[in-house]
């Protein structure tokens, strides 16, 4: 993954963030799905999209967590995009 992102001309920090994000996705697939897995990277509208595919034809059930008064939808200062970073 690191080589692919470098070949796309992305900066070092973005490459490191991308590798971390993909490793988390692969670890999640390994823990919750059937292998083997495939990693797909594509470009759409100037952004890079990474997908992890497994052999399970069924989509996982989506569960909703109960929110407590102190729980926000997203941590403050965090971005969900690969090139985002969490503020300390």
Phi and psi in degrees as GROMACS dihedral restraints (atoms count N, CA, C in turn):
[ dihedral_restraints ]
;  ai    aj    ak    al  type     phi  dphi    fc
    3     4     5     6     1   -57.7    20    10
    4     5     6     7     1   -44.5    20    10
    6     7     8     9     1   -63.9    20    10
    7     8     9    10     1   -41.8    20    10
    9    10    11    12     1   -61.1    20    10
   10    11    12    13     1   -46.4    20    10
   12    13    14    15     1   -67.4    20    10
   13    14    15    16     1   -38.1    20    10
   15    16    17    18     1   -65.1    20    10
   16    17    18    19     1   -41.4    20    10
   18    19    20    21     1   -63.1    20    10
   19    20    21    22     1   -24.4    20    10
   21    22    23    24     1   -79.7    20    10
   22    23    24    25     1    -5.1    20    10
   24    25    26    27     1    84.3    20    10
   25    26    27    28     1    19.2    20    10
   27    28    29    30     1   -78.9    20    10
   28    29    30    31     1   153.6    20    10
   30    31    32    33     1   -71.2    20    10
   31    32    33    34     1   163.3    20    10
   33    34    35    36     1   -56.6    20    10
   34    35    36    37     1   -44.3    20    10
   36    37    38    39     1   -65.7    20    10
   37    38    39    40     1   -40.2    20    10
   39    40    41    42     1   -67.1    20    10
   40    41    42    43     1   -39.8    20    10
   42    43    44    45     1   -61.0    20    10
   43    44    45    46     1   -46.9    20    10
   45    46    47    48     1   -61.6    20    10
   46    47    48    49     1   -43.4    20    10
   48    49    50    51     1   -63.2    20    10
   49    50    51    52     1   -41.3    20    10
   51    52    53    54     1   -64.1    20    10
   52    53    54    55     1   -43.6    20    10
   54    55    56    57     1   -62.5    20    10
   55    56    57    58     1   -42.2    20    10
   57    58    59    60     1   -62.8    20    10
   58    59    60    61     1   -45.7    20    10
   60    61    62    63     1   -61.9    20    10
   61    62    63    64     1   -44.2    20    10
   63    64    65    66     1   -66.7    20    10
   64    65    66    67     1   -38.8    20    10
   66    67    68    69     1   -64.1    20    10
   67    68    69    70     1   -35.8    20    10
   69    70    71    72     1   -66.2    20    10
   70    71    72    73     1   -41.5    20    10
   72    73    74    75     1   -64.5    20    10
   73    74    75    76     1   -42.2    20    10
   75    76    77    78     1   -65.9    20    10
   76    77    78    79     1   -42.4    20    10
   78    79    80    81     1   -61.3    20    10
   79    80    81    82     1   -39.8    20    10
   81    82    83    84     1   -64.2    20    10
   82    83    84    85     1   -44.0    20    10
   84    85    86    87     1   -62.7    20    10
   85    86    87    88     1   -41.9    20    10
   87    88    89    90     1   -62.9    20    10
   88    89    90    91     1   -37.4    20    10
   90    91    92    93     1   -77.2    20    10
   91    92    93    94     1   -34.2    20    10
   93    94    95    96     1  -115.6    20    10
   94    95    96    97     1    -4.2    20    10
   96    97    98    99     1  -134.0    20    10
   97    98    99   100     1   174.6    20    10
   99   100   101   102     1   -91.0    20    10
  100   101   102   103     1   136.7    20    10
  102   103   104   105     1   -86.6    20    10
  103   104   105   106     1   175.9    20    10
  105   106   107   108     1   -74.6    20    10
  106   107   108   109     1   167.6    20    10
  108   109   110   111     1  -117.3    20    10
  109   110   111   112     1   153.6    20    10
  111   112   113   114     1  -127.0    20    10
  112   113   114   115     1   139.5    20    10
  114   115   116   117     1  -106.1    20    10
  115   116   117   118     1   126.0    20    10
  117   118   119   120     1  -118.8    20    10
  118   119   120   121     1   129.3    20    10
  120   121   122   123     1  -120.1    20    10
  121   122   123   124     1   130.2    20    10
  123   124   125   126     1  -142.8    20    10
  124   125   126   127     1   163.4    20    10
  126   127   128   129     1  -110.8    20    10
  127   128   129   130     1   137.1    20    10
  129   130   131   132     1  -148.3    20    10
  130   131   132   133     1   122.3    20    10
  132   133   134   135     1    53.6    20    10
  133   134   135   136     1    42.3    20    10
  135   136   137   138     1    78.0    20    10
  136   137   138   139     1     8.0    20    10
  138   139   140   141     1  -120.9    20    10
  139   140   141   142     1   154.3    20    10
  141   142   143   144     1  -103.3    20    10
  142   143   144   145     1   133.5    20    10
  144   145   146   147     1  -119.0    20    10
  145   146   147   148     1   129.6    20    10
  147   148   149   150     1  -114.8    20    10
  148   149   150   151     1   132.0    20    10
  150   151   152   153     1  -128.0    20    10
  151   152   153   154     1   143.8    20    10
  153   154   155   156     1  -112.1    20    10
  154   155   156   157     1   123.2    20    10
  156   157   158   159     1  -111.1    20    10
  157   158   159   160     1   140.5    20    10
  159   160   161   162     1  -120.4    20    10
  160   161   162   163     1   179.5    20    10
  162   163   164   165     1   -85.9    20    10
  163   164   165   166     1    -5.3    20    10
  165   166   167   168     1   -74.6    20    10
  166   167   168   169     1   119.3    20    10
  168   169   170   171     1   -74.1    20    10
  169   170   171   172     1   -13.7    20    10
  171   172   173   174     1   -94.6    20    10
  172   173   174   175     1   140.6    20    10
  174   175   176   177     1   -79.5    20    10
  175   176   177   178     1   146.1    20    10
  177   178   179   180     1   -68.2    20    10
  178   179   180   181     1   151.6    20    10
  180   181   182   183     1   -69.7    20    10
  181   182   183   184     1   138.7    20    10
  183   184   185   186     1   -94.0    20    10
  184   185   186   187     1   125.3    20    10
  186   187   188   189     1  -112.3    20    10
  187   188   189   190     1   147.4    20    10
  189   190   191   192     1  -104.7    20    10
  190   191   192   193     1   132.9    20    10
  192   193   194   195     1   -86.9    20    10
  193   194   195   196     1   145.5    20    10
  195   196   197   198     1   -75.6    20    10
  196   197   198   199     1   130.7    20    10
  198   199   200   201     1   -88.1    20    10
  199   200   201   202     1   137.0    20    10
  201   202   203   204     1   -96.6    20    10
  202   203   204   205     1   162.2    20    10
  204   205   206   207     1   -56.6    20    10
  205   206   207   208     1   -30.6    20    10
  207   208   209   210     1   -89.2    20    10
  208   209   210   211     1    -2.4    20    10
  210   211   212   213     1   -97.2    20    10
  211   212   213   214     1   121.5    20    10
  213   214   215   216     1   -95.8    20    10
  214   215   216   217     1   167.9    20    10
  216   217   218   219     1   -66.3    20    10
  217   218   219   220     1   -36.8    20    10
  219   220   221   222     1  -137.1    20    10
  220   221   222   223     1   148.9    20    10
  222   223   224   225     1   -66.9    20    10
  223   224   225   226     1   141.6    20    10
  225   226   227   228     1   -61.2    20    10
  226   227   228   229     1   134.4    20    10
  228   229   230   231     1    84.0    20    10
  229   230   231   232     1     7.7    20    10
  231   232   233   234     1  -108.8    20    10
  232   233   234   235     1   143.9    20    10
  234   235   236   237     1  -113.5    20    10
  235   236   237   238     1   146.4    20    10
  237   238   239   240     1   -89.3    20    10
  238   239   240   241     1    -4.4    20    10
  240   241   242   243     1   -85.5    20    10
  241   242   243   244     1   155.7    20    10
  243   244   245   246     1   -59.9    20    10
  244   245   246   247     1   -37.2    20    10
  246   247   248   249     1   -86.0    20    10
  247   248   249   250     1     2.0    20    10
  249   250   251   252     1   -82.0    20    10
  250   251   252   253     1   167.5    20    10
  252   253   254   255     1  -141.2    20    10
  253   254   255   256     1   152.7    20    10
  255   256   257   258     1   -88.5    20    10
  256   257   258   259     1   132.5    20    10
  258   259   260   261     1   -78.5    20    10
  259   260   261   262     1   144.6    20    10
